[in-house]
């Protein structure tokens, strides 16, 4: 049985997924013209990136797992480090959950909801790995502390970058509204 969603959203006039037959005559030409008009209007609009961006120096290109280490605000990164010191994996788990609201994953420069959810899932997997490998010569404990230290370093680097951007930005001149003097 074919997907009902595919049948409703199918743009092809005659295809096997929805068993739709080709439309005869002038109606078909009008629908094709309307479809091509919609596609040309959609392609002429440029996508505008309005979301917050991550500095390119913070993006992790080498490893997907290390890209899941979020860039958090400095106080939250310190809290995650302390959690990781006392209970291995707890800080990693909390950093994944905090990434959904406050942090930014380092997969790409753009901040997207799919990347946040992906980073949260990867952080949960890593946290479970850190908790289970604590039994093997405290490997999980060292791993979680290392993960927390990376979070703090990233948070400090992000803060430094933002301070430099603020210093380089030209000062904002605000116009003062004067009242009209009545004579």
C-alpha positions as CSV (number, residue, x, y, z in Angstrom):
1,X,0.0,0.0,0.0
2,X,1.4,3.4,-1.0
3,X,1.7,6.3,1.4
4,X,-1.3,8.6,1.5
5,X,1.0,11.5,2.2
6,X,2.9,10.8,-1.0
7,X,-0.4,10.7,-2.9
8,X,-1.5,14.0,-1.6
9,X,1.7,15.8,-2.1
10,X,2.8,14.3,-5.3
11,X,3.5,16.9,-8.1
12,X,3.9,14.5,-10.9
13,X,0.8,14.3,-13.2
14,X,1.1,10.5,-13.8
15,X,3.0,8.4,-11.4
16,X,2.9,5.0,-9.7
17,X,2.9,6.3,-6.1
18,X,-0.5,7.8,-6.2
19,X,-1.9,6.1,-9.3
20,X,-3.0,9.5,-10.7
21,X,-3.6,9.7,-14.4
22,X,-2.5,12.5,-16.6
23,X,-5.0,15.3,-17.0
24,X,-6.3,15.7,-20.6
25,X,-6.4,18.9,-22.6
26,X,-6.3,22.5,-21.6
27,X,-6.8,21.9,-17.9
28,X,-3.5,20.1,-17.8
29,X,-1.8,23.0,-19.5
30,X,-3.2,25.5,-17.0
31,X,-2.1,23.5,-14.0
32,X,1.4,23.0,-15.4
33,X,1.6,26.8,-16.1
34,X,0.4,27.6,-12.5
35,X,2.9,25.1,-11.1
36,X,5.8,26.5,-13.0
37,X,4.8,30.0,-12.0
38,X,4.7,29.0,-8.3
39,X,8.1,27.3,-8.6
40,X,9.7,30.4,-10.3
41,X,8.3,32.7,-7.6
42,X,9.6,30.4,-4.9
43,X,13.1,30.1,-6.5
44,X,13.3,33.9,-6.9
45,X,13.0,34.5,-3.2
46,X,16.3,34.3,-1.5
47,X,16.4,32.5,1.8
48,X,17.1,34.9,4.6
49,X,19.2,33.7,7.5
50,X,17.9,35.5,10.5
51,X,18.8,32.9,13.2
52,X,21.9,33.2,15.5
53,X,25.1,32.0,13.9
54,X,28.1,30.3,15.5
55,X,31.6,31.7,14.9
56,X,33.4,29.5,12.2
57,X,36.3,28.9,14.5
58,X,34.0,27.0,16.9
59,X,32.6,24.6,14.3
60,X,33.9,21.0,14.6
61,X,34.7,19.5,11.2
62,X,36.7,16.4,12.3
63,X,34.2,14.5,14.5
64,X,30.5,14.3,14.7
65,X,30.6,13.3,18.4
66,X,32.9,16.3,19.3
67,X,30.5,18.5,17.3
68,X,27.8,17.5,19.7
69,X,29.6,19.3,22.5
70,X,27.5,22.4,22.7
71,X,28.7,26.0,23.1
72,X,26.9,27.0,26.4
73,X,27.1,30.2,28.4
74,X,30.0,30.2,30.8
75,X,28.1,29.6,34.1
76,X,26.2,26.7,32.6
77,X,29.4,25.2,31.2
78,X,31.0,25.4,34.7
79,X,27.9,23.7,36.2
80,X,28.2,20.9,33.7
81,X,31.9,20.5,34.5
82,X,31.1,20.2,38.2
83,X,28.4,17.7,37.5
84,X,30.8,15.6,35.4
85,X,33.4,15.7,38.1
86,X,31.1,14.3,40.8
87,X,28.8,12.1,38.7
88,X,30.4,11.1,35.4
89,X,28.0,11.6,32.5
90,X,25.5,13.8,34.4
91,X,27.1,17.0,33.1
92,X,27.2,15.6,29.6
93,X,23.5,14.7,29.9
94,X,22.6,18.1,31.2
95,X,24.6,19.8,28.5
96,X,22.6,18.0,25.9
97,X,19.4,19.1,27.5
98,X,20.7,22.6,27.9
99,X,21.6,22.6,24.2
100,X,17.9,22.5,23.4
101,X,17.3,25.9,25.1
102,X,20.6,27.8,25.6
103,X,23.5,26.2,23.8
104,X,24.5,25.9,20.2
105,X,25.7,22.7,18.6
106,X,28.9,22.9,16.6
107,X,27.9,20.9,13.5
108,X,27.7,24.0,11.3
109,X,27.7,27.8,11.5
110,X,23.9,27.9,11.3
111,X,21.8,27.2,14.4
112,X,19.0,24.8,13.4
113,X,16.5,22.9,15.4
114,X,17.5,19.6,13.9
115,X,21.1,20.2,14.9
116,X,20.0,20.9,18.5
117,X,17.9,17.7,18.8
118,X,20.7,15.7,17.1
119,X,23.3,17.1,19.6
120,X,21.0,16.3,22.5
121,X,20.6,12.7,21.3
122,X,24.4,12.3,20.8
123,X,25.1,13.8,24.2
124,X,22.7,11.3,25.8
125,X,24.5,8.5,24.1
126,X,27.9,9.8,25.2
127,X,26.6,10.3,28.8
128,X,25.4,6.7,29.0
129,X,28.8,5.6,27.6
130,X,30.6,7.7,30.3
131,X,28.4,6.2,33.0
132,X,29.0,2.6,31.9
133,X,32.8,3.0,31.3
134,X,33.4,4.3,34.8
135,X,33.7,0.7,35.9
136,X,36.7,0.1,33.6
137,X,39.6,1.8,35.5
138,X,37.7,5.1,35.8
139,X,37.9,5.7,32.0
140,X,34.4,7.2,32.0
141,X,35.3,9.6,34.8
142,X,38.3,10.9,32.9
143,X,36.3,11.1,29.7
144,X,33.5,13.1,31.4
145,X,35.9,15.5,33.0
146,X,37.7,16.0,29.6
147,X,34.2,16.6,28.0
148,X,33.4,19.2,30.7
149,X,36.7,21.0,30.3
150,X,36.1,21.3,26.5
151,X,32.7,22.8,27.3
152,X,34.2,25.4,29.6
153,X,36.9,26.3,27.0
154,X,34.3,26.6,24.2
155,X,32.2,28.9,26.4
156,X,35.1,31.1,27.3
157,X,36.1,31.3,23.6
158,X,32.6,32.2,22.6
159,X,32.5,34.9,25.3
160,X,35.8,36.3,24.1
161,X,34.6,36.4,20.5
162,X,31.4,38.2,21.4
163,X,33.3,40.8,23.4
164,X,35.6,41.4,20.5
165,X,32.6,41.8,18.2
166,X,31.1,44.4,20.6
167,X,34.3,46.4,20.7
168,X,34.6,46.5,17.0
169,X,31.0,47.5,16.3
170,X,30.5,51.2,15.8
171,X,28.7,53.0,18.6
172,X,25.0,53.4,18.1
173,X,24.0,57.0,17.8
174,X,20.5,57.6,19.1
175,X,18.5,60.7,18.1
176,X,17.2,62.6,21.0
177,X,13.6,63.6,20.6
178,X,13.2,67.3,21.3
179,X,9.9,68.8,22.1
180,X,8.7,71.8,20.0
181,X,8.8,74.9,22.0
182,X,5.6,76.8,22.0
183,X,5.8,80.6,21.8
